[in-house]
Amino acid sequence: MTQEVACDLFNAGYLAARFDSAGPEAAAKNRSRIAVMVVQHRGTIIPRGAARPHR
């Protein structure tokens, strides 16, 4: 995985939480959780069902 892909995923986690009405602090925690989850899997595709909602 490239650094650019990791950054995109980090930002996507933040934006997804914000679009779902999460506050800035909760969204920041979500982006970190998403980034950690994705880097544990080969490539940038995680198994369906592996992602948990940010709430």
N, C-alpha and C positions, 0 to 999 in steps of 0.2 A: 504494500500500500504506500502510495506517495504522500508526502506532507500535504500536498494540495487536497487530496481526497480526505485526509483526516481533518483538515480545517473545514472543508465543506460539510462533513458530517457533524462536526462540533457546532457549526452555525445552524445547521438544519435542526438539531436538537433544541437549540434555544428558540428558534422561530416557531417550531411546532408547538412548544409549550406556550409561547406568547399568544399565538393564534387561538389557542384553547383557553385563553383568559387567565393564564398563570401570571403571577407577578414576576418582576425581574429576578428576585432571589431564587424563586422556585425554578424559573426558566434556566438560570445559570447552573443549578444543580442538575437539571435534566440534560443539558448539553454535555456535561462531564460524564454522566451516567451512560449516555448514548455512545460517546467516544470510547469509553472503557469497554463497553459491550462489543462494539464493532471490531476493535483491534484484537479481540480474543478469537476471532474467526478468520479463516483463510480467505483472502480476497476482501471484498467489501460487501459480500452478501451474507447475511445472517439467516439461520433457519427460521421459517415461518413460526410464529409463536414464541420466539426467543425474546422479542422486545416486549417490555412491560410498559403500561401507561405511566406517565410521569406523576400521577397523583398517588 
